[in-house]
Amino acid sequence: MTNMCKWMASVGLTVGTALFLLSFIANAYNKDFFLTIVSLGIIGASMVMFGFGLFIGLLMETYRRDSTKHV
């Protein structure tokens, strides 16, 4: 679970960073700062996905550790 979220977050951060850098180059298409807003949204969503995956991964590890103590 944690590795999958790390992979998804790294892909999202890469795409978001590429779009963010492209938004400075493509001035004709970026009149309303659409690419900048989309790229920052992708970066934010990737960070949230990583945090959620890390939380769920830690929760699963804690649950496994607690369930083996009582057996």
C-alpha positions, 0 to 999 in steps of 0.5 A: 500500500505504501509503495503504491502510494509512493509510486503514484505520488512520484508520478504526480509530482513529476507531471505536476512539476513538468506542467508547472515549468511548461506554464512559464514557457507557454505564454500564449496558452497560459493567459488565464494561468490555467496550466499553473493552476492545474499543475499546482492542483496535481502537485497538491493531490499527489502530496495528499495521496502520499500522506493518505497512503502513508497514514493507511500503511502505518495503520495497517502495520500497527494493526498487524503488530497489535494482532500478533501480540494478543495471539 
